[in-house]
Amino acid sequence: MVRSILLALALIIALSAYADDDDHERARAALQRGEILPLSRVLDIARARDPGRVIDVELDDDDGRHVYEIGILDRRGRIIEFKIDAANGRILEREIDD
């Protein structure tokens, strides 16, 4: 089980290296327009709920609303997935993958 988790994490990290630069530009523009919170603030919100290592971050458009999707690997080896409203930092969804 630990081996499969490590393989999954390696795949996630490798794929994130190929993330589209447009995502970064879109996020920067939304931040400058005041539409979203800084990523550091949103990560603080997620880590306050579930401490651990951030392994994945995406900024998505969910029916016209900016939503951060964040994956955290906790101390017990579980992956906690958050959906957080990028405008106000409210946790919309929290799911644990064992």
Helices and strands as residue ranges (DSSP letters): H 2-16, H 21-32, H 39-49, E 53-62, E 65-73, E 79-85, E 91-97
